[in-house]
Amino acid sequence: MKKEKLATFGIVVLVLFIAGAIIYTKNTGLAVKDLPSEEVARYIGEHSVLYVQTGCHACKVQEDLFGENYKYLNTINCFEDIQACVSLGIEATPTWIINGEKYVGVQSVEKLKELTGYQG
Protein backbone atom coordinates (compact mmCIF):
# COMPACT_ATOMS: atom_id res chain seq x y z
CA MET A 1 0.00 0.00 0.00
CA LYS A 2 2.84 2.42 0.83
CA LYS A 3 4.49 1.77 -2.54
CA GLU A 4 1.25 2.65 -4.36
CA LYS A 5 0.91 5.94 -2.46
CA LEU A 6 4.56 6.77 -3.11
CA ALA A 7 4.15 6.02 -6.83
CA THR A 8 1.01 8.17 -7.01
CA PHE A 9 2.78 10.98 -5.20
CA GLY A 10 5.71 10.72 -7.63
CA ILE A 11 3.39 10.91 -10.63
CA VAL A 12 1.60 13.96 -9.21
CA VAL A 13 4.91 15.72 -8.58
CA LEU A 14 6.10 14.91 -12.11
CA VAL A 15 2.88 16.22 -13.67
CA LEU A 16 3.09 19.43 -11.61
CA PHE A 17 6.73 19.89 -12.62
CA ILE A 18 5.92 19.48 -16.32
CA ALA A 19 2.93 21.85 -16.07
CA GLY A 20 5.09 24.41 -14.27
CA ALA A 21 7.78 24.17 -16.94
CA ILE A 22 5.21 24.71 -19.68
CA ILE A 23 3.71 27.72 -17.90
CA TYR A 24 7.19 29.17 -17.20
CA THR A 25 8.18 28.75 -20.83
CA LYS A 26 5.05 30.52 -22.05
CA ASN A 27 5.36 33.35 -19.51
CA THR A 28 9.03 34.04 -20.13
CA GLY A 29 9.08 33.89 -23.92
CA LEU A 30 11.39 30.91 -24.07
CA ALA A 31 9.74 29.56 -27.17
CA VAL A 32 12.24 30.13 -29.96
CA LYS A 33 9.62 31.61 -32.28
CA ASP A 34 8.91 34.34 -29.71
CA LEU A 35 12.51 35.46 -29.21
CA PRO A 36 13.29 38.91 -30.58
CA SER A 37 15.50 39.20 -33.63
CA GLU A 38 19.07 40.42 -33.44
CA GLU A 39 17.90 43.69 -35.01
CA VAL A 40 15.30 44.26 -32.29
CA ALA A 41 17.73 43.38 -29.48
CA ARG A 42 20.41 45.68 -30.92
CA TYR A 43 17.93 48.55 -31.23
CA ILE A 44 16.69 48.10 -27.67
CA GLY A 45 20.31 47.86 -26.48
CA GLU A 46 21.25 51.08 -28.25
CA HIS A 47 18.32 52.98 -26.73
CA SER A 48 18.35 51.73 -23.15
CA VAL A 49 20.42 50.54 -20.23
CA LEU A 50 19.46 47.43 -18.29
CA TYR A 51 20.64 47.19 -14.68
CA VAL A 52 20.86 43.63 -13.40
CA GLN A 53 22.48 41.79 -10.51
CA THR A 54 24.17 38.43 -10.22
CA GLY A 55 21.82 35.91 -8.61
CA CYS A 56 18.67 37.90 -9.40
CA HIS A 57 15.89 35.51 -10.52
CA ALA A 58 13.88 38.25 -12.26
CA CYS A 59 17.04 39.31 -14.11
CA LYS A 60 17.39 35.76 -15.42
CA VAL A 61 13.77 35.82 -16.57
CA GLN A 62 14.48 39.10 -18.40
CA GLU A 63 17.58 37.57 -19.98
CA ASP A 64 15.61 34.52 -21.11
CA LEU A 65 13.17 36.77 -22.98
CA PHE A 66 16.03 37.68 -25.33
CA GLY A 67 17.75 34.30 -25.59
CA GLU A 68 21.02 34.47 -27.55
CA ASN A 69 20.35 38.11 -28.43
CA TYR A 70 20.66 39.20 -24.79
CA LYS A 71 24.32 39.93 -25.57
CA TYR A 72 23.22 42.94 -27.65
CA LEU A 73 21.62 44.68 -24.69
CA ASN A 74 23.46 47.44 -22.86
CA THR A 75 23.68 45.90 -19.37
CA ILE A 76 25.31 46.95 -16.13
CA ASN A 77 25.67 44.37 -13.37
CA CYS A 78 25.09 46.11 -10.02
CA PHE A 79 26.92 43.33 -8.22
CA GLU A 80 30.08 44.16 -10.18
CA ASP A 81 29.59 47.94 -10.52
CA ILE A 82 27.69 48.94 -7.40
CA GLN A 83 28.73 52.59 -7.73
CA ALA A 84 26.98 52.95 -11.10
CA CYS A 85 23.76 51.65 -9.58
CA VAL A 86 23.97 53.63 -6.34
CA SER A 87 24.65 56.87 -8.20
CA LEU A 88 21.42 56.45 -10.19
CA GLY A 89 19.35 55.27 -7.25
CA ILE A 90 18.82 51.78 -8.64
CA GLU A 91 17.12 49.96 -5.76
CA ALA A 92 15.83 46.85 -7.50
CA THR A 93 16.82 44.75 -10.46
CA PRO A 94 16.10 44.39 -13.25
CA THR A 95 15.69 48.11 -13.89
CA TRP A 96 15.61 49.61 -17.36
CA ILE A 97 16.49 53.24 -18.03
CA ILE A 98 14.96 54.46 -21.27
CA ASN A 99 14.85 58.13 -22.24
CA GLY A 100 15.78 59.08 -18.68
CA GLU A 101 12.87 57.12 -17.14
CA LYS A 102 13.23 54.10 -14.85
CA TYR A 103 11.19 50.96 -15.45
CA VAL A 104 11.56 48.48 -12.59
CA GLY A 105 10.93 44.78 -13.08
CA VAL A 106 10.79 42.41 -16.01
CA GLN A 107 9.59 44.15 -19.17
CA SER A 108 8.17 42.36 -22.20
CA VAL A 109 9.97 42.72 -25.51
CA GLU A 110 6.84 44.37 -26.93
CA LYS A 111 6.84 46.96 -24.12
CA LEU A 112 10.56 47.62 -24.64
CA LYS A 113 10.01 48.11 -28.37
CA GLU A 114 7.30 50.63 -27.57
CA LEU A 115 9.37 52.46 -24.93
CA THR A 116 12.46 52.70 -27.15
CA GLY A 117 10.52 53.73 -30.24
CA TYR A 118 11.37 50.69 -32.36
CA GLN A 119 9.61 51.03 -35.72
CA GLY A 120 10.62 47.78 -37.43
C-alpha positions as CSV (number, residue, x, y, z in Angstrom):
1,M,0.0,0.0,0.0
2,K,2.8,2.4,0.8
3,K,4.5,1.8,-2.5
4,E,1.3,2.6,-4.4
5,K,0.9,5.9,-2.5
6,L,4.6,6.8,-3.1
7,A,4.2,6.0,-6.8
8,T,1.0,8.2,-7.0
9,F,2.8,11.0,-5.2
10,G,5.7,10.7,-7.6
11,I,3.4,10.9,-10.6
12,V,1.6,14.0,-9.2
13,V,4.9,15.7,-8.6
14,L,6.1,14.9,-12.1
15,V,2.9,16.2,-13.7
16,L,3.1,19.4,-11.6
17,F,6.7,19.9,-12.6
18,I,5.9,19.5,-16.3
19,A,2.9,21.8,-16.1
20,G,5.1,24.4,-14.3
21,A,7.8,24.2,-16.9
22,I,5.2,24.7,-19.7
23,I,3.7,27.7,-17.9
24,Y,7.2,29.2,-17.2
25,T,8.2,28.7,-20.8
26,K,5.0,30.5,-22.0
27,N,5.4,33.4,-19.5
28,T,9.0,34.0,-20.1
29,G,9.1,33.9,-23.9
30,L,11.4,30.9,-24.1
31,A,9.7,29.6,-27.2
32,V,12.2,30.1,-30.0
33,K,9.6,31.6,-32.3
34,D,8.9,34.3,-29.7
35,L,12.5,35.5,-29.2
36,P,13.3,38.9,-30.6
37,S,15.5,39.2,-33.6
38,E,19.1,40.4,-33.4
39,E,17.9,43.7,-35.0
40,V,15.3,44.3,-32.3
41,A,17.7,43.4,-29.5
42,R,20.4,45.7,-30.9
43,Y,17.9,48.5,-31.2
44,I,16.7,48.1,-27.7
45,G,20.3,47.9,-26.5
46,E,21.3,51.1,-28.3
47,H,18.3,53.0,-26.7
48,S,18.3,51.7,-23.1
49,V,20.4,50.5,-20.2
50,L,19.5,47.4,-18.3
51,Y,20.6,47.2,-14.7
52,V,20.9,43.6,-13.4
53,Q,22.5,41.8,-10.5
54,T,24.2,38.4,-10.2
55,G,21.8,35.9,-8.6
56,C,18.7,37.9,-9.4
57,H,15.9,35.5,-10.5
58,A,13.9,38.2,-12.3
59,C,17.0,39.3,-14.1
60,K,17.4,35.8,-15.4
61,V,13.8,35.8,-16.6
62,Q,14.5,39.1,-18.4
63,E,17.6,37.6,-20.0
64,D,15.6,34.5,-21.1
65,L,13.2,36.8,-23.0
66,F,16.0,37.7,-25.3
67,G,17.8,34.3,-25.6
68,E,21.0,34.5,-27.6
69,N,20.4,38.1,-28.4
70,Y,20.7,39.2,-24.8
71,K,24.3,39.9,-25.6
72,Y,23.2,42.9,-27.6
73,L,21.6,44.7,-24.7
74,N,23.5,47.4,-22.9
75,T,23.7,45.9,-19.4
76,I,25.3,47.0,-16.1
77,N,25.7,44.4,-13.4
78,C,25.1,46.1,-10.0
79,F,26.9,43.3,-8.2
80,E,30.1,44.2,-10.2
81,D,29.6,47.9,-10.5
82,I,27.7,48.9,-7.4
83,Q,28.7,52.6,-7.7
84,A,27.0,53.0,-11.1
85,C,23.8,51.6,-9.6
86,V,24.0,53.6,-6.3
87,S,24.6,56.9,-8.2
88,L,21.4,56.4,-10.2
89,G,19.4,55.3,-7.2
90,I,18.8,51.8,-8.6
91,E,17.1,50.0,-5.8
92,A,15.8,46.8,-7.5
93,T,16.8,44.7,-10.5
94,P,16.1,44.4,-13.2
95,T,15.7,48.1,-13.9
96,W,15.6,49.6,-17.4
97,I,16.5,53.2,-18.0
98,I,15.0,54.5,-21.3
99,N,14.9,58.1,-22.2
100,G,15.8,59.1,-18.7
101,E,12.9,57.1,-17.1
102,K,13.2,54.1,-14.9
103,Y,11.2,51.0,-15.5
104,V,11.6,48.5,-12.6
105,G,10.9,44.8,-13.1
106,V,10.8,42.4,-16.0
107,Q,9.6,44.2,-19.2
108,S,8.2,42.4,-22.2
109,V,10.0,42.7,-25.5
110,E,6.8,44.4,-26.9
111,K,6.8,47.0,-24.1
112,L,10.6,47.6,-24.6
113,K,10.0,48.1,-28.4
114,E,7.3,50.6,-27.6
115,L,9.4,52.5,-24.9
116,T,12.5,52.7,-27.1
117,G,10.5,53.7,-30.2
118,Y,11.4,50.7,-32.4
119,Q,9.6,51.0,-35.7
120,G,10.6,47.8,-37.4
